[in-house]
Amino acid sequence: MSAVIVVLIGIVGGLAGALQSGALGVMEERAGTLASTFVTYGLGGLAAGVIMVIFGGSKFADLKEIPWWAFGAGLLGLVVVASLGITVSRIGLGASLTLFTATTIIVGATIDHFGLLADPRPLDARKLVGFALVVFGTWLVVGLEA
């Protein structure tokens, strides 16, 4: 797959994430965290099932090769969906996505640095400065007063 296609897929994913988060905020306000999370996962699971039936490509047999801890992704997804629903309905879409993205970047870089999920990718001074700017930018956007 070309780099251009990968970037376009990333852009589409970002667009979908922003739209999904906005919808989660609306559902959270009206129906609460559990109902909005259930609807999100229920419809997402149904859509994935239909796509698997139509296009094939199911590789359930390969699941036995996956490390046990990787199955936690589904439960972590519940936390993602619920936290976005809660924060979007309280501090707005832009601030919520800024906070979410900054946290994801910093935790991801820490995981990479220590090689917790794959080969280590050490941080250097330039990256640390970049992460400090991410934290500062997040503070500017979210701007929560104590």
Backbone as CSV, one residue per row, in Angstrom:
resi,resn,N_x,N_y,N_z,CA_x,CA_y,CA_z,C_x,C_y,C_z
1,MET,0.854,-1.172,0.000,0.000,0.000,0.000,0.899,1.234,0.000
2,SER,0.611,2.193,-0.858,1.451,3.384,-0.969,1.278,4.305,0.239
3,ALA,2.276,5.150,0.436,2.229,6.100,1.555,1.055,7.061,1.410
4,VAL,0.741,7.444,0.203,-0.386,8.363,-0.033,-1.693,7.722,0.419
5,ILE,-1.888,6.461,0.085,-3.108,5.756,0.493,-3.167,5.651,2.009
6,VAL,-2.030,5.350,2.632,-1.996,5.243,4.094,-2.375,6.579,4.726
7,VAL,-1.846,7.677,4.207,-2.174,9.006,4.739,-3.655,9.309,4.538
8,LEU,-4.185,8.997,3.367,-5.613,9.235,3.112,-6.493,8.416,4.058
9,ILE,-6.107,7.172,4.314,-6.853,6.343,5.265,-6.790,6.973,6.656
10,GLY,-5.619,7.491,7.039,-5.497,8.174,8.326,-6.387,9.401,8.418
11,ILE,-6.480,10.152,7.327,-7.342,11.336,7.302,-8.810,10.937,7.426
12,VAL,-9.207,9.906,6.694,-10.592,9.423,6.789,-10.879,8.952,8.214
13,GLY,-9.920,8.252,8.825,-10.096,7.809,10.208,-10.234,8.982,11.169
14,GLY,-9.442,10.021,10.961,-9.557,11.212,11.801,-10.894,11.908,11.635
15,LEU,-11.354,11.981,10.407,-12.676,12.561,10.138,-13.760,11.741,10.825
16,ALA,-13.693,10.423,10.672,-14.686,9.549,11.306,-14.616,9.672,12.825
17,GLY,-13.409,9.750,13.365,-13.253,9.877,14.816,-13.874,11.158,15.352
18,ALA,-13.680,12.254,14.629,-14.264,13.527,15.066,-15.788,13.476,14.999
19,LEU,-16.320,12.932,13.907,-17.772,12.836,13.776,-18.353,11.883,14.811
20,GLN,-17.665,10.749,15.035,-18.136,9.792,16.042,-18.130,10.430,17.429
21,SER,-17.069,11.151,17.736,-16.976,11.774,19.057,-18.075,12.797,19.272
22,GLY,-18.375,13.573,18.242,-19.476,14.526,18.353,-20.804,13.827,18.594
23,ALA,-21.034,12.731,17.872,-22.264,11.960,18.066,-22.309,11.349,19.463
24,LEU,-21.167,10.888,19.950,-21.117,10.329,21.309,-21.487,11.370,22.355
25,GLY,-21.015,12.601,22.140,-21.356,13.669,23.075,-22.854,13.924,23.120
26,VAL,-23.489,13.907,21.959,-24.944,14.109,21.897,-25.662,12.955,22.597
27,MET,-25.245,11.703,22.290,-25.888,10.545,22.928,-25.656,10.548,24.433
28,GLU,-24.452,10.932,24.859,-24.121,10.978,26.288,-25.055,11.936,27.019
29,GLU,-25.269,13.108,26.446,-26.134,14.105,27.085,-27.565,13.605,27.238
30,ARG,-28.051,12.881,26.237,-29.459,12.494,26.217,-29.732,11.115,26.815
31,ALA,-28.799,10.173,26.610,-29.076,8.790,27.033,-28.086,8.249,28.051
32,GLY,-26.989,8.964,28.300,-26.014,8.508,29.288,-24.890,7.685,28.679
33,THR,-23.881,7.443,29.495,-22.659,6.778,29.054,-22.903,5.340,28.616
34,LEU,-23.602,4.571,29.423,-23.782,3.153,29.105,-24.599,2.952,27.836
35,ALA,-25.663,3.691,27.688,-26.499,3.537,26.493,-25.732,3.956,25.239
36,SER,-25.012,5.072,25.298,-24.281,5.525,24.112,-23.151,4.567,23.766
37,THR,-22.489,4.009,24.762,-21.424,3.035,24.512,-22.002,1.755,23.923
38,PHE,-23.132,1.307,24.447,-23.783,0.100,23.927,-24.195,0.281,22.468
39,VAL,-24.798,1.404,22.156,-25.230,1.668,20.784,-24.022,1.699,19.851
40,THR,-22.950,2.365,20.278,-21.747,2.462,19.451,-21.164,1.090,19.164
41,TYR,-20.988,0.288,20.191,-20.408,-1.042,19.995,-21.372,-1.989,19.298
42,GLY,-22.652,-1.898,19.609,-23.630,-2.775,18.966,-23.700,-2.545,17.468
43,LEU,-23.837,-1.276,17.075,-23.905,-0.969,15.645,-22.574,-1.243,14.951
44,GLY,-21.473,-0.940,15.619,-20.154,-1.222,15.041,-19.932,-2.713,14.846
45,GLY,-20.332,-3.511,15.838,-20.206,-4.970,15.724,-21.085,-5.526,14.623
46,LEU,-22.297,-5.014,14.526,-23.210,-5.449,13.471,-22.635,-5.111,12.092
47,ALA,-22.122,-3.898,11.945,-21.546,-3.481,10.657,-20.331,-4.347,10.305
48,ALA,-19.473,-4.614,11.278,-18.297,-5.463,11.019,-18.730,-6.862,10.599
49,GLY,-19.748,-7.401,11.241,-20.259,-8.722,10.886,-20.803,-8.771,9.471
50,VAL,-21.571,-7.751,9.090,-22.134,-7.696,7.742,-21.008,-7.603,6.703
51,ILE,-20.022,-6.765,6.975,-18.885,-6.616,6.046,-18.125,-7.939,5.917
52,MET,-17.933,-8.647,7.026,-17.255,-9.946,6.972,-18.043,-10.943,6.129
53,VAL,-19.346,-10.951,6.259,-20.182,-11.880,5.487,-20.126,-11.528,3.999
54,ILE,-20.208,-10.241,3.683,-20.240,-9.811,2.283,-18.887,-10.009,1.598
55,PHE,-17.807,-9.588,2.269,-16.492,-9.592,1.635,-15.602,-10.752,2.063
56,GLY,-16.038,-11.518,3.032,-15.188,-12.609,3.516,-14.011,-12.047,4.299
57,GLY,-12.934,-12.785,4.324,-11.729,-12.290,4.982,-11.680,-12.563,6.466
58,SER,-12.595,-13.354,6.977,-12.553,-13.681,8.393,-11.338,-14.549,8.670
59,LYS,-10.589,-14.191,9.668,-9.388,-14.946,10.032,-9.466,-15.359,11.501
60,PHE,-10.622,-15.832,11.922,-10.798,-16.205,13.315,-9.814,-17.275,13.753
61,ALA,-9.428,-18.166,12.855,-8.484,-19.223,13.214,-7.133,-18.642,13.628
62,ASP,-6.773,-17.483,13.093,-5.490,-16.860,13.425,-5.493,-16.199,14.801
63,LEU,-6.654,-16.062,15.413,-6.726,-15.431,16.731,-5.930,-16.203,17.779
64,LYS,-5.757,-17.490,17.586,-5.019,-18.288,18.567,-3.539,-17.896,18.628
65,GLU,-3.058,-17.183,17.619,-1.656,-16.750,17.570,-1.429,-15.394,18.246
66,ILE,-2.488,-14.750,18.638,-2.388,-13.405,19.212,-2.132,-13.511,20.708
67,PRO,-1.227,-12.666,21.261,-0.993,-12.699,22.705,-2.281,-12.396,23.483
68,TRP,-2.425,-13.008,24.646,-3.656,-12.890,25.434,-4.007,-11.438,25.745
69,TRP,-2.992,-10.605,26.010,-3.259,-9.238,26.438,-3.833,-8.391,25.305
70,ALA,-3.621,-8.793,24.048,-4.132,-8.021,22.918,-5.658,-8.032,22.868
71,PHE,-6.274,-9.030,23.497,-7.737,-9.091,23.508,-8.338,-8.008,24.414
72,GLY,-7.518,-7.358,25.197,-7.978,-6.234,25.999,-8.353,-5.024,25.154
73,ALA,-8.023,-5.048,23.867,-8.333,-3.909,22.985,-9.830,-3.596,22.980
74,GLY,-10.665,-4.623,23.020,-12.108,-4.392,23.029,-12.556,-3.666,24.285
75,LEU,-12.014,-4.082,25.433,-12.371,-3.413,26.684,-11.815,-1.995,26.728
76,LEU,-10.601,-1.815,26.217,-10.038,-0.470,26.169,-10.853,0.419,25.234
77,GLY,-11.390,-0.166,24.177,-12.257,0.590,23.280,-13.491,1.120,23.988
78,LEU,-14.003,0.332,24.934,-15.139,0.814,25.738,-14.749,2.062,26.517
79,VAL,-13.545,2.068,27.064,-13.065,3.234,27.808,-12.931,4.427,26.870
80,VAL,-12.399,4.192,25.667,-12.252,5.270,24.683,-13.608,5.886,24.364
81,VAL,-14.556,5.043,24.001,-15.886,5.533,23.604,-16.564,6.254,24.765
82,ALA,-16.535,5.659,25.940,-17.182,6.279,27.095,-16.513,7.597,27.475
83,SER,-15.181,7.627,27.483,-14.494,8.858,27.885,-14.733,9.982,26.884
84,LEU,-14.787,9.647,25.595,-15.079,10.693,24.611,-16.509,11.202,24.759
85,GLY,-17.436,10.303,24.997,-18.815,10.744,25.204,-18.936,11.690,26.382
86,ILE,-18.268,11.343,27.472,-18.334,12.174,28.677,-17.648,13.516,28.469
87,THR,-16.434,13.510,27.913,-15.697,14.775,27.791,-16.299,15.685,26.724
88,VAL,-16.733,15.128,25.591,-17.317,15.975,24.532,-18.559,16.692,25.048
89,SER,-19.378,15.986,25.825,-20.609,16.613,26.311,-20.335,17.668,27.386
90,ARG,-19.135,17.686,27.938,-18.841,18.632,29.025,-17.870,19.753,28.648
91,ILE,-16.856,19.441,27.807,-15.878,20.488,27.470,-15.824,20.787,25.975
92,GLY,-16.644,20.100,25.170,-16.700,20.363,23.738,-15.839,19.405,22.930
93,LEU,-16.140,19.346,21.641,-15.479,18.407,20.740,-14.004,18.724,20.549
94,GLY,-13.683,19.976,20.261,-12.282,20.343,20.007,-11.387,20.097,21.208
95,ALA,-11.818,20.537,22.377,-11.013,20.345,23.588,-10.883,18.865,23.932
96,SER,-11.956,18.117,23.776,-11.921,16.684,24.085,-10.958,15.943,23.176
97,LEU,-11.035,16.225,21.874,-10.145,15.544,20.940,-8.701,15.975,21.123
98,THR,-8.476,17.218,21.509,-7.119,17.673,21.794,-6.555,16.919,22.985
99,LEU,-7.324,16.829,24.051,-6.892,16.107,25.246,-6.651,14.630,24.942
100,PHE,-7.575,14.018,24.229,-7.477,12.604,23.859,-6.238,12.351,22.990
101,THR,-6.061,13.198,21.974,-4.948,13.011,21.047,-3.604,13.240,21.731
102,ALA,-3.504,14.274,22.540,-2.247,14.543,23.243,-1.879,13.390,24.165
103,THR,-2.847,12.882,24.882,-2.593,11.754,25.777,-2.163,10.530,24.986
104,THR,-2.833,10.267,23.868,-2.491,9.132,23.022,-1.064,9.251,22.499
105,ILE,-0.669,10.439,22.061,0.678,10.665,21.534,1.726,10.413,22.613
106,ILE,1.517,10.973,23.783,2.514,10.862,24.847,2.614,9.435,25.373
107,VAL,1.496,8.779,25.578,1.523,7.389,26.044,2.135,6.496,24.960
108,GLY,1.774,6.738,23.711,2.343,5.954,22.611,3.851,6.100,22.521
109,ALA,4.341,7.313,22.677,5.785,7.548,22.629,6.492,6.876,23.810
110,THR,5.860,6.884,24.959,6.439,6.221,26.141,6.500,4.712,25.927
111,ILE,5.436,4.143,25.388,5.412,2.712,25.085,6.498,2.374,24.071
112,ASP,6.639,3.200,23.033,7.689,2.988,22.036,9.079,3.099,22.652
113,HIS,9.283,4.111,23.481,10.599,4.346,24.084,11.077,3.127,24.878
114,PHE,10.192,2.567,25.660,10.565,1.432,26.506,10.364,0.077,25.823
115,GLY,9.841,0.082,24.605,9.652,-1.163,23.876,8.652,-2.105,24.530
116,LEU,7.571,-1.549,25.055,6.610,-2.371,25.786,5.773,-3.267,24.886
117,LEU,5.568,-2.884,23.623,4.760,-3.692,22.711,5.539,-4.155,21.482
118,ALA,6.701,-3.601,21.258,7.528,-3.959,20.098,8.961,-3.520,20.395
119,ASP,9.800,-3.506,19.377,11.175,-3.057,19.572,11.187,-1.602,20.039
120,PRO,12.098,-1.262,20.960,12.162,0.121,21.453,12.476,1.123,20.342
121,ARG,11.882,2.288,20.476,12.166,3.430,19.597,12.449,4.613,20.524
122,PRO,13.732,4.749,20.915,14.084,5.730,21.952,13.722,7.169,21.589
123,LEU,13.364,7.921,22.616,13.082,9.343,22.467,14.398,10.103,22.459
124,ASP,14.447,11.187,21.690,15.610,12.062,21.704,15.147,13.454,22.149
125,ALA,16.098,14.379,22.253,15.788,15.718,22.759,14.756,16.426,21.878
126,ARG,14.863,16.272,20.563,13.930,16.926,19.651,12.506,16.443,19.899
127,LYS,12.343,15.142,20.061,11.007,14.599,20.311,10.480,15.047,21.671
128,LEU,11.350,15.100,22.663,10.906,15.548,23.991,10.414,16.991,23.959
129,VAL,11.101,17.839,23.193,10.646,19.219,23.038,9.279,19.234,22.346
130,GLY,9.125,18.403,21.333,7.841,18.309,20.642,6.726,17.887,21.580
131,PHE,7.002,16.921,22.439,5.984,16.474,23.392,5.669,17.557,24.413
132,ALA,6.672,18.316,24.819,6.413,19.435,25.732,5.490,20.455,25.069
133,LEU,5.690,20.690,23.768,4.814,21.606,23.039,3.390,21.046,22.926
134,VAL,3.280,19.736,22.767,1.951,19.109,22.735,1.232,19.347,24.061
135,VAL,1.949,19.158,25.166,1.352,19.373,26.484,0.942,20.840,26.646
136,PHE,1.813,21.748,26.252,1.500,23.170,26.357,0.304,23.527,25.474
137,GLY,0.289,23.031,24.249,-0.832,23.279,23.347,-2.144,22.743,23.900
138,THR,-2.065,21.573,24.511,-3.272,20.985,25.118,-3.784,21.861,26.249
139,TRP,-2.873,22.366,27.053,-3.258,23.263,28.139,-3.931,24.526,27.571
140,LEU,-3.387,25.050,26.469,-3.987,26.248,25.859,-5.391,25.965,25.347
141,VAL,-5.585,24.799,24.718,-6.887,24.477,24.119,-7.917,24.078,25.175
142,VAL,-7.502,23.215,26.090,-8.455,22.703,27.087,-8.710,23.757,28.149
143,GLY,-7.647,24.395,28.637,-7.751,25.539,29.518,-8.643,25.373,30.737
144,LEU,-8.557,24.238,31.395,-9.385,24.044,32.586,-8.842,24.857,33.758
145,GLU,-9.722,25.620,34.365,-9.328,26.392,35.531,-9.464,25.516,36.769
146,ALA,-8.559,25.703,37.694,-8.606,24.904,38.935,-9.712,25.387,39.835
